């Protein structure tokens, strides 16, 4: 039971820990599902457009995370 709870916490952390990444994914899906049909993006271009948007969201998250990891930590006690 402990392993199941630990796995559930890890899975929850993947999506909730980085809120901006989650919001970016949700916004991308919203754009693909609602905006693309309304502006008349052809069906053949919706899949590749969704893929490119997801790549941009992922790259932004990776760049932001790497900058945060390199930033000096001020741990003064």
N, C-alpha and C positions, 0 to 999 in steps of 0.2 A: 504494500500500500504506500509506503514511503517513497518508493521509486516512481510510482504513478504520480504522486503529488509533486515530486521534484520535477518530473518531466512536464507536468502541466504548468508549473511556475516558469520553467525555461521557455516553453512555447508562448506563454503569455508575455514574457519579457521581450521576446523577439519582435512583437508587434506593438507593445505599449511603451517599452522603455525609450524608444526613439520616436517621439510623437511627430516630429516634422517628417520623418520618412513615411509613417503611416498616413499622415494627411496628404503627402505628395502622391502616394499610391491611390488613395481614395479619390483625389482630385483628377488624377489621370483616368481612372475608370469612369468617373462622371463625365469627363470630356468626351471619352470614346462612346459612351452610351447615350448621352443627351445632346451634346454640342455638335458632334460630327454629323449626325443625321439632319439636324436643323439647318446647318450651313451648307448642306449638300455635298459633303465629301463622298465621292463614289465608293461603293462597297469594296472594290478591289484595293482601295488605299486605306481603309479603316484599320485593318490588321497591322500593316507595316507602320502606320502612324502611331498606333497604340504601342507597338514595340519600341519605336524611337523615343516616345515620351517616357516610357518606363526606363530606358537606358539613361536618359537625362536625369531622371529622379535618382537612379542608383548612383550615377557619377557624382551628382551633387552631394549625396550622403557620404560617399567614400571620401571625397575631398574635404568635406567639413569634419569628418571623423579623424582624418589624418592630421588636420591642422590642430584639432583639440588634443590629440595624442602628443604632438610635438611641442605644444605650448608649455612654458615653464609652470610648474605647480608651486604656488605660494602657500606652503604649509607651515605657517608660523604659529608656534604654541607658546 
